[in-house]
Amino acid sequence: MTYLQENLVEKAQNGDEQAFYDLLEPLQNQLYRMAYVYVQNENDAIDIFQQAMIRAYEGLPKLKEPQYFTTWMTRIVINCSKTYITKGQHTELTEPQAFDLLEAPSHERVEEELDLWQALASLDEKYKTVLLLRFYQDYTVREIAEIMASPEGTVKTNIRRGLQRLRQQLKGAYIDDWVQSVEGDD
């Protein structure tokens, strides 16, 4: 975190709403995507993101280490997503006809992505969360350990086991290629 970001956190902690929004602006896409992966619904993901913003704004004065704002905010989104799922708060799904207007770059590629997302969504929370943070949000193992409040060894184990479960579910060539490419990133 840069000095400017730490300064924004301090201003936001003192009630400066614009500073808070300036902190969230570069993170909003990544935080929204994180929520979306949990609920698989645009409206629900937006609701979760909004709940997380409110929770963060209210809890910001208690944040002791401003340099961990992004990690702290990610943890709030994950917790809000899990709470949202357990409470069964869901909106209606988008009508399939709405997708007819969208153009896909490659039918085969879209099927692979859908299979991967479905397999990922079916994993236990601990595996899904670490895989999302590592491979879709590009967090390091150390950063994931901070977000999850877990030892780095546990994070590494959960990444490996999650990848193994994905491989078992997606017994196709593309998952083997994908797993091999990401396993080299450890």
WOQUIVEN-V388595 format. One line per field, one symbol per residue. ss: DSSP state (~ for helix, > for strand, _ for the rest). phi: phi as a letter, one per 20 degrees, with the letter a starting at -180 (. if undefined). psi: psi as a letter, one per 30 degrees, with the letter a starting at -180 (. if undefined). A space follows every 50 residues. Layout:
ss = ???
phi = ???
psi = ???
This chain:
ss = __~~~~~~~~~~~___~~~~~~~~~__~~~~~~~~~~~~__~~~~~~~~~ ~~~~~~~~~~~~___~~~~~~~~~~~~~~~~~~~~~_________~~~~~ ~_____~~~~~~~~~~~~~~~~__~~~~~~~~~~~~____~~~~~~~~__ _~~~~~~~~~~~~~~~~~~___~~~~~~~~~~~___
phi = .egffffffffffenfffffffffgfefffffffffffdlbfffffgfgf ffffffffeggefecgfdgffffffffffffffgffemecdffffgffef eedefbgffffffffffffffefggffgffffffdddmefgfffgffelc fgfffffffgfffffffffdfcfffffffffeffeg
psi = kleeeeeeeeeefggjeeeeeeefeffeeeeeeeeeeefhkeeeeeeeee eeeeeeeefeffjfjffgeeeeeeeeeeeeeeeeeffhjklklkkeffff fkkkekeeeeeeeeeeeeeefflleeeeeeeeeefffhkleeeeeeefhl leeeeeeeeeeeeeeeeeeihleeeeeeeeeffff.
